[in-house]
Amino acid sequence: MSETNGTSEAHPRLRAVLDGIPTYKPGKPAAAADADGPTAYKLSSNENPFPPLPGVMERAVEAAGGFNRYPDMACTGLMEELAARFGVPVSHLATGTGSVGVAQSLLQATSGPGDEVIYAWRSFEAYPIITQVSGATAVPVPLTDGDVHDLEAMAAAITERTRLIFVCNPNNPTGTVVRRAELERFLDRVPGDVLVVLDEAYREFIRDEQVPDGIELHRDRPNVAVLRTFSKAYGLAGLRVGFAVAHEPVAAALRKTAVPFGVSQIAQEAAVASLRSESALLERVDALVGERTRVYEALVGQGWTVPETQANFVWLRLGDRTTDFAAACDRAGVVVRPFAGEGVRVTIGETEANDLFLKAAEEFRKEL
Ligand SMILES: Cc1ncc(COP(=O)(O)O)c(C=O)c1O
């Protein structure tokens, strides 16, 4: 056999755009509980610390009995439930394997080589990855000094090549929000043929009444798509189900670009059960918001500068102390999410976990 027909020297040719794409770094898992050591808590992935609600669990277990079959590809039951819950036609909905799956479909539907995708930076770390995979050019726009989206600068970055703009509200990892007046002003400046994706993965944690609901904004703006997920407030991160609300041509394009049968029947049934148990789930969200206030105030009391957060996490800008701080938290039994050289994102978790984190932060503060 020659060297070029499948032996050691030859490699399948991969797309050049894959070079240099950062790999997605998932939040580090908590270390296995050690009988003698402290319990380790995972505050690194913005998950919901509450276990599944009993009704939701039952529905998922029941659905598991049929997993020899493919799921309902159209997610009919879930689409109907979502349409009723959010007052939108089914034709404005598309589901996917988590909202990140839907975001990837949005890129496939709009952007390719030669096109530009604008997003704030730092923001959700999947944006640069999925943009580069699409072949489009990433145009990151730095956050303001207050760690908020700089919508003026983002509007100024629009060119005739721009196809999609992400606005992450609240922003991951800073927790900061953009409010109605500034967002509407921005949307008014975006050309109608550019899609604006309002990523509202943490929508349910918002208590600032000036933050608009993207689904309401989308109604009379055909170039706005909204991403929502069952992974955060609804506690279904492991089941991978999210959705978009968008006008018909965009939602239809999403249904074309989605991975066929991507959302399992277990996920579909659990999502429907979650929507029907919304009041119980939202009570848990209220409890987390209460914890968020407690953690935020304690950190400010310790002397930290913390951007006001409307999500289920807090952001500490630690610069070159980031890695040391994350290691100190590890030793204290809480795993946080460091972004080396920038800062640490800490999910609001169980009360005990938040206490351990606050204690570690207090100790570290004394050394600064
Ligand atoms: C801003 C933002 N969008 C989307 C996602 C993706 O969530 P999922 O794919 O689980 O719906 C995340 C998850 O961390 C996120 O922070």
The ligand as a Gaussian input file, in Angstrom:
#p B3LYP/6-31G(d) Opt

LIG

0 1
 C      -25.332000      32.313000      28.122000
 C      -25.520000      30.854000      27.896000
 N      -26.198000      30.474000      26.822000
 C      -26.409000      29.170000      26.562000
 C      -25.927000      28.213000      27.413000
 C      -26.130000      26.798000      27.012000
 O      -26.938000      26.103000      27.820000
 P      -27.637000      24.778000      27.322000
 O      -26.975000      24.342000      26.050000
 O      -27.449000      23.826000      28.420000
 O      -29.054000      25.159000      27.087000
 C      -25.229000      28.560000      28.547000
 C      -24.692000      27.519000      29.437000
 O      -23.846000      27.712000      30.231000
 C      -25.010000      29.922000      28.790000
 O      -24.331000      30.339000      29.847000

